Amino acid sequence: MSRPHNCFCKMIKFNPDVVYFKPQGIPMKDLQTIELSLEEIEAYRLRYMEDLDQQQAAEKMHTSTSTYQRILYSAYKKIAEALTVGKAIKIIRHQ
């Protein structure tokens, strides 16, 4: 039996003002959307905006390094898909 998933125990300090990004020149009705959770965008922000290594970022998010790595990898995949295939990105504030 797996552990219950409770994302509210992770520390997320980032609350973005802008939560939607889309490729220029393509109407929204013609786009698919990729959804990023707040924990995914926080993991990404800590790594690339705060320039923290995975151990430091995991500590800031109050999670294990392996969990942080899983969250960050999920963000990488979603962002890469949106950029290479031309999908919109929506940051989900409430989970």
Buried (B, 14 or more C-beta within 10 A) or exposed (E): EEEEEEEEEBEBEBEEEEBEBBBEEEEEEEBEEBEBBBBBBBBBBBBEEEEBEBEBBBBBBEBEBEBBBEBBEBBBEBBEBBEEEBBBBBBEEEE
